[in-house]
Amino acid sequence: MKTRITELFNIEHPIIQGGMHFVGFAELAAAVSNAGGLGCITGLTQRSPADLANEIARCKDMTDKPFAVNLTFLPTVSSPDYPGYVKAIIEGGVSVVETAGRNPEQVMPYLKQAGIKVIHKCTSVRHALKAQSIGCDAVSVDGFECGGHPGEDDIPNMILLPRAADELEIPFVSSGGQSDARSLVASLAMGAEGMNMGTRFMATVEAPIHQNVKDAIVAASELDTRLIMRPLRNTERVLTNKAVEKVIATEREKGADLTFEDVAYEVAGVYPKVMIDGDMDVGAWSCGMVAGLIHDIPTCKELIDRIMSEADDIINTRFKAMLVE
Ligand SMILES: Cc1cc2nc3c(=O)[nH]c(=O)nc-3n(C[C@H](O)[C@H](O)[C@H](O)COP(=O)(O)O)c2cc1C
């Protein structure tokens, strides 16, 4: 399959792995890229720019294919050294950066000067247009279904993708709720030129996370995610567990008076305990509704090959059979 996205990023298949805190290590990024997609290291999971430089070098040891680094600008508890991370990305010879959280205007001149392609992940058409206007090469359009931060507009991809197609000139990929060939073909039909997946890539052999997390995703249905931190305008879609129930109870109790400190114990600094130690009830961790469509733990290559061959089947067999001469 050849689209503006495969051409732009110099990849074989129009499938991208989104940055994921404490999931997007070199092992996963390299596995996705080696399978013909675009893997992604999560920049801020690395504690310092020097650690990121090291992670980029590790990824380069595992793949000679292009891969991305995610730079997330979210309200974090401590403010990261963004110029340092950008320097590590440029000096590491990374060819693609996925930005997210806030408009990446401040880092654009440095990335563009280094010849790096920028794909900005955003949850609304207005933010996608802003990304286009500041020189982003592509956008990832993240619908309400997505794991992580869906924004505050609550527009699902069935509406958001065609809306983006109507307005954007730069290419875009669908993101949120994507898992299989049906997702890819539907995304293409709605104007996207590829798809970005988060939760689906967590349930793969190479995702360097605890088996308990992969098993929890396979066991979960589409009914098992919850939205938290809406009163703080920092909404996050997470898999429900004891900590999430506690956050929701606190939100109910505090109402409009909720502060980050009220929920910090359940949401701050919990990722290593979940992803590395496999402690499934310790805190809130991002997970998409798409968990309901995930029933196995394939290798990244098995997953991507399956998506591409089933997409071929849908287009060339199923659709063709529906056309009346
Ligand atoms: C565990 C997890 C952690 C994530 N961490 C980040 C992150 O640090 N930065 C970011 O831009 N997106 C993050 N995301 C969002 C993903 O990159 C992607 O946009 C999202 O998962 C797409 O929705 P899906 O899970 O339905 O595929 C995370 C998602 C998950 C599931």
The ligand as an ORCA input file, in Angstrom:
! r2SCAN-3c Opt
* xyz 0 1
  C      -0.445      3.236     28.114
  C      -0.523      4.411     27.187
  C       0.349      5.464     27.379
  C       0.319      6.556     26.503
  N       1.238      7.561     26.676
  C       1.280      8.581     25.776
  C       2.270      9.578     25.868
  O       3.120      9.572     26.772
  N       2.267     10.563     24.935
  C       1.350     10.601     23.910
  O       1.424     11.492     23.066
  N       0.386      9.672     23.808
  C       0.334      8.661     24.712
  N      -0.627      7.681     24.574
  C      -1.587      7.752     23.442
  C      -1.135      6.880     22.268
  O       0.045      7.353     21.671
  C      -2.216      6.817     21.177
  O      -2.483      8.115     20.701
  C      -3.494      6.195     21.684
  O      -3.193      5.052     22.447
  C      -4.402      5.835     20.520
  O      -5.559      5.211     20.976
  P      -5.742      3.624     21.086
  O      -5.130      3.242     22.397
  O      -7.204      3.430     21.022
  O      -5.004      2.991     19.934
  C      -0.632      6.594     25.452
  C      -1.533      5.539     25.298
  C      -1.486      4.451     26.138
  C      -2.464      3.330     25.917
*
